[in-house]
């Protein structure tokens, strides 16, 4: 018998028990090492995650995640800070769709003049959400908080309106695009109809005092109207797309809430807005990416052979119209009790450039600015809701809002291309392979009508 066994027996310790104890100690030591290794690996992953995805750990992301749980008091303080005006007589504006194209530019302009601004956006994936996150970061750098949230979230809207004394709402959140409605019709009803109702309900029945509301309708409401230029006095009961129908429905819904609850409401019919930080599904943006990537550009012609024409409106001009509408909105006359003191303003205005341009001319300007020729493919316009031309009469906006579009298409596209080549790191000098790579994107429907 081995000596070790004899000694163990002599001490009254069974050999198998001693072996089990040693095994237990080994397992315990291994567990401690594994735990420590796991903790260190977790810390390393968190550090790497923060380094590579800082936007997901941004203040606005953390605040929105805490909105309904711990940290709610901090969330409300940040909402009040962002919404607080910084000059006497300034506005406090809730901007929905703040991480969108027009939402970004309006929020920057409001903040720059000393108005308080707090934003809301759901960052949906209709187009690349990373572009929306970049806009969110830009706004954060200017002190504007953009919360992750959906305009259909009634509880969130009530909480926002209770946290800060919002004087005005600029409602730009919507499901955009004419052709995409053929693929996802319910998304348009949810965002453009139900979302508008949710916001109007919150403003009418839960805000004290009621804010004035300015919202984005669309030139698409003119539909099959062939009187030009399009005037607010023209009929809008023949929409050519579901997108247009949801915007027309929004105008009717706005009338009802104005009449019942005394909400001050202004609708703005945008005409083909373009510019830096724009929407990738719009024609000018899509054309630029196709030119750089060496992909064909599709041009539409009407059934009679005429080239499509659009009233391209530079974003800075539209922003001035939006701010003019906010400044002249007038007060709501209702209260949370449901009683109103009298009639409240109900207005609708065109915001366009008043100069329709053939889409082929817009493409030629892009070719010149990018230093490359486009590969063109001309097809007959499909029956998907797009219309052959748009042309804005802006006399009402000029009279009431002081609206004066001042940016030529050449100047506006130059500003867009300057931003485009910086943001996507495009080499417009040599047509390098890198430029094509940076411009590659997922296929998406192109809209020229919004």
Secondary structure, DSSP 8 states (H G I E B T S, - for coil): --HHHHHHHHTT--HHHHHHHHHHHHHHHHHHHHHHHHHHHHHHHHHHHHHH-GGGGSHHHHHHHTTTSTTHHHHHHHHHHHHS-SSTT--EEEEETTTSHHHHHHHHHHHHTT-EEEEEE---SSS-HHHHHHHHHHHHHTT-EEEE--TT-HHHHHHHHHHS---EEEE------SGGGGT-HHHHIIIIIIHHHHHHHHHHHT-SS--EEEEE--GGGGTT---SSB-TTS-----SSHHHHHHHHHHHHHHHHHHHH---EEEEEE--EE-TT--TTBHHHHHHHHHHHT-EEEEEE-TTS-B-EE--EEHHHHHHHHHHHHHT-----B-TTS-BSS---EEEEEE--S--EEHHHHHHHHHHHHT---EEEEEE--SSS--SB--B--HHHHHHH-------HHHHHHHHHHHHHHHTT--TTT--HHHHHHH-------BS--
